[in-house]
Amino acid sequence: GAAGPGPAELLLVAGAGCAAWDVVEILRKQRQNVTAIESHVDGEQQADAPWTFRRVVLAFTVRGRNLDPDRVEHAVELAVEKYCSVLSTVAHAATIEHTTTVVEETAAA
C-alpha cells in the first residue's frame, strides 16, 4: 500500500486541524485558559467513484484550566459550522458531526 495518508484522508485532517485552530483562537479571545487541543477525525466515503465523503465525525478534546464547558462546546460549534473553510466545503456533500470533551488540568504542585 501507499506510504502515509492519501489525499482524501489529508482533506479530513486539514479540516480537523483548521477547526482546532479556530477553536483555540475563539477561546483565547474569551480568555479561556486552553493548554492543549487534540482532534480526531473519521470519514465514511461512498462505495463508488469519486468516493465522495458522506459522513465526517470530528472529536475534539480540549484541555485547560477553569474552562467553561459551554463556551468550549460553542467554540467548537462555531469553528466546525461557520469558520472552517475546509469543513464548509465538505459540508456540501457530507453530514458533519462533532463531539467535544473538556479535560480540566490541575495545576502542577
DARA-V342628 format. One record per helix or strand of 3 or more residues. SS is the DSSP state (H for helix, E for strand). FROM is the first residue (numbers start at 1). LEN is the number of residues. Records with the same first field share a line. If there is no record, write none. Layout:
SS: FROM-LEN + FROM-LEN
//
This chain:
H: 7-23 + 69-15 + 85-6
E: 33-13 + 53-13 + 95-10
//
